[in-house]
């Protein structure tokens, strides 16, 4: 059975000294029965709108906020901003506080997972659960992140000049036309300095250092393909945080919900308090 769109509105808050833009799905009705709201934090070149289809699905059962990380989408962006992992983590904490979220869960993809890990290390009041979705496990003395910086920078520069879905296909050959059109439309909003700083941070920030300090429930969702998180990495993280639950999504690369959305939603189980629905059909 098709569901009506769960999208409510886009909004902005002033938090941690910047404008933070977000998309809201589901609302308080979806958050009934004491379900905690969910903040979705996308990855390095993913404005909130590109995760709208995931927000739509989460909005069926959760009050859901999809965040534009600083330097992406419609949040504050300039070459004068601090794009460090610490600043991004402080943004996330301040965002939840600005919206008066007394308890909430975070689901962070890739860079967003690292942001969630760094934010959780500060033990902010209200953060109840953290789901990390294929987070880069690179860092000092570790293997490099498998993606290459020019892939990001070249596509951003081309998007700034204007590109269509067919041009984007050269960078994302397995994506659908719809996915390519959306990325081509929004990639120009990703600040090059922000992306470069975050990518460099993948190799200089030790996110494992604070993992053993985390006591909140943790879920690690990883892709069967892509080599971002290997089995040995999972075991290391479980040794540091014994409460960690983990699951691999088959038939999926790093952009897991793009490749296998049903498997992605199933991977959450009831970690967030209730299982996500199996169907994501939406009608306007």
N, C-alpha and C positions, 0 to 999 in steps of 0.2 A: 504494500500500500504506500502510495506517495505521501510525503510529508510537505507541509507548507514551509517556505523558507523561514529559517530561524534568525536571519539577520535582523537586527534592531536599528543600529545606527553606527556611524563613526563619530569619534569625539577626540578632544584634546584636553590634557591636564598639564599644569605647570608643576613639575616634580623634579627634584634634584637640580634645580636651576635651569631646566630646559623645557621646551614643549615636547610632550610625549603624545603621539597619536596612536589611537587604537580602534579596532572594530569590535563591536559587541554583538554576541549571538545568544539567543535563548532567554536571557533575562532572569528575573527573580522567580518566575513561575517554573522555569526549568530547574532552578535551584531549590525546589521544594523538598520536604522530608529531610532537611538538614544537610543536603549535599553541598560540599564546599565549592565555591567558584573555582574556575580553572583559568590560569593565565598561560597562553601559548606564546613562546618566545622563538621566532624563526631563526634561520641561519644567516650566514655571512652576506649573501646577496639576495635575500628573500624578504621584500617588503610584506607587510601584513596581508595585503590584498591577495598575494599569491598563495596564502594559506587560508583563504576564505572558505574553500570547499571543506577543509578540515574543521574550521569554526562552525560551519553549517551543521556538520555531523555532530560535533560535541554539543552544539546548542540544543539538540533534541533532548538532552538529559542534564546539561550543566549550564549555569550562568557562565559564559565564556568570553574572555577578552583576548584578542590577538594583537600583539604589540608590535609597533614599528620601533625597532632598536634605533638608537641615535645614529644619524648619518644614513638612514634608510627610509624610504617611503615619505611620509608627511611629518615625521618627527624632525626636531631641530637638526640642522646640517650645515656645517661650515668648516673651513680648514683651521679654525681657531679652537675647535672643541677637543676635549680629551676623549680619545677613542679606546682607552685601555680597558682591559677586562674588569678592573676594579670600578671604573666609572660606569660601565654597563651594568654591573651587579648592583651598584648603588642606585642606578636608575630603576631597576626592577623592584627593589625594596621600597623606594620612594613612590613608585607608581601604585603599588598596592596600598600604601598608606594614604595617598591622595584620594583614592576611591573608597577609603574607609572599609577595606576588606579585613574583617576580623580574623577569618580563617580562609586559607586558599591553598590550592595546589598549583604547581608549576610543571608544565610540559615543555621542555626546551629541545629543539632540534639542532644538531651539529653545534655551531657556535652558541646557540641558545642553550644547549645542554651545559656547556662550560660556564655560561653566565649563571645558570641556575646553581651549579655546584659552588661557584664563588660566592653567590648571594647566600646560599645555605650555610656557608662557613661562618657568616656573621650572626647566625642564629636569630634572624628577625622574628619578632612576634607575629604570629599568624601563619607562617609558612608551615603547612601541615604535611605535605608530600612533595616529592620531586621525581619526575620521570625524565630521564635523560635518553634522548633518541639519537643513536649513532654519533655520540660526541667525539671529536678528535681527541685521541689519547696521546698525541705527540707532546713534546715538551723537552726541557733540557736533558741531554743525554739519551733521548729516545729517538726512534725512527721518525722520519719526516712524515708529515701529512701527505697522503697519496696524490692529492690534487696539486696543480701548479699555479702559482700566482699569475702568470701571463694569461691563463685561461679566463680569469676574472677580469683583469685590467683591460685586455683587448676587447672583450665583449662589452664592458661598461663604456669604453670610449666610442665604440661603434654605436651603442644605444644612444649616447648623448647626441651623436650626429643624426640619429634617426635610422631605425632598422625595422624590418617587418619580420613576420614569423618565419619566412623562408630563409632569411639571413641568419636568424637565431638557430635554425636547424643545424648549421655547421658546428655549433657549440653543444647542442643537446639533441643529437640525432635520433634518440629513441622516444622523444616526447611527442605527445599528440599535438595537432594543430592548435587546439584551444590552449594547451599549456604553453606552447611557443608564443602565441599571440600575447598572452598575459605577461610573460617574462619580457618580451620585446617592448611592451608598453611601459613597464615599470622599472626596468633595470637602470635607466638613466637617473633614477632618484637615489641610487647607491653611490655615496660619496667615495671617490677613489682613495682618499687618505684614510677614511674609516675602514674600507675593505683591506687596504694594505696593512694598516696597523693591526687589525684583527688577525689577518693571516700570519703576520710576523709573530703575533702573540701565541698562535698555535704552537710555536716552537720555543718560545721563551717563558711562557707562563706554566708553572708546575701545578696543574689542577689536582694532581694526586696528593699533594702535600696536605690538603685539608680534608681529604676524604675520610680518614680515620676519625676525624673529630665530629662527623655528622652522625646524629642519632635519630633523625627523622626517617620514616619509611622511604626507601629508594627503589626505583624501577629502572632497569637498563634495557632498552629496546634497540636491537642491532640488526643490520642488514646482512642477508646471507651472502651478498656480493659487495665488492668494493674495497675490502681490506682496510676499512677505517678502524674497526674494532675486531681484533682477532680473538680466538679462544683463550690464548694466554693472557690477553688484556683483561678479559672478563674474570678470569681466575684471580688475577692480581687485585682487581677492584673488589671482588668478593672477600678476599683475605683482609683488605683494609676496612671494608664495611660489611660485616657478616649479615646484616639485615637486608642486603641488596638482593632483589629479585631480578632475574634476567630472562630474556626470551629473544630468539632470533626469528626474523620474519623471512619466510622463504620467497623465492622469486622476486627479490627486491634488491636494488642497489641503494646507495646512500640516501636518495630522495624517496624514502620508503613509501609514503602514501601515494606518490605519483605512480609507482610501479605495482603496488599491491595494497590498495586501500582496505579491502576487507581484512587481510592479514594484519595490517597495521592496527586497525581498531580492535581486533581480537587480542592482540598482544597486550593490551592494557588490562584484560581480565576485569576484575573488580577492584583493581588497585586504587582507583580514584573514588571508590565508595559504592559504585554501581557499574555494571558492565555497559559498554556502549552498544547501541543497537547494531544489528547486522546489516540492515538496509540503510542506504544513504540517499535514496531517491528523493529529490526535491522538486516541487513544482512552485511556480510563482503565484 
